[in-house]
């Protein structure tokens, strides 16, 4: 176990898989106090991962276990993002390997995000609790533009899952495919989708296909971050859980399994937990150090 991480050392972890070859890789800097915004963006761009996490001292007044409270920021290769689930999980697991499992509290640009880290049988898992989510409709014109950019005919959508924009720390457009084959065929107009997403302030487009009552396959185009596709997307998983509950597609108390990354050769699994009476969404997964 590493005990003293040099200042600004860049660690590499994967989230939502216990296999370093699966899940979504993230850069993690546990002490970014010496880095400015341009430095953090440069680190993220050099790594080329969809996001990297940068930790500094917590703001005054943020409650949490002593020595386990942090400020965290997220950068894609192109820009800062308000919240990133997989980089949160990666950072939490990196911390747990150094200060032990337990409760952590992160101050993010989107709000306060508690994370619980556990270890069982050699597998470390982190569970984040989202900020309070919200759901909004998308106009017919914007939906038509999204489908055109994706080259998805409207008839290929699952009518049981109405298109919506969902937020649980970041904004995501949720679109449901009627078939697994439709989800597997992802070849889109990068610039056109990126322009729409900037206009609507979207972080990803959450594409889903329902395998069963509790199992979904998902993919997340991420052109605004400078990558074609995000391999496992915790923020979108939280947003989707809120979306599915609000529209009555799943019970108020539910545990959903989201399978992502299979089409990229980086399979991972995200567990989404919904609790009646609590609007927040919990997203959990395993993680592992890369290299």
Beta strands, then each sheet from edge to edge (+ up, - down):
strand 1: 11-15
strand 2: 24-29
strand 3: 52-57
strand 4: 69-75
strand 5: 80-81
strand 6: 102-108
strand 7: 111-120
strand 8: 123-129
strand 9: 134-136
strand 10: 164-167
strand 11: 171-176
strand 12: 204-210
strand 13: 215-222
strand 14: 227-230
strand 15: 254-260
strand 16: 268-275
strand 17: 278-289
sheet 1: 5+ 4- 3+ 2+ 1- 17+ 8- 7+ 6-
sheet 2: 5+ 4- 3+ 2+ 1- 17+ 16- 15+ 13+ 12- 11- 10+ 9-
sheet 3: 5+ 4- 3+ 2+ 1- 17+ 16- 15+ 13+ 14-
end
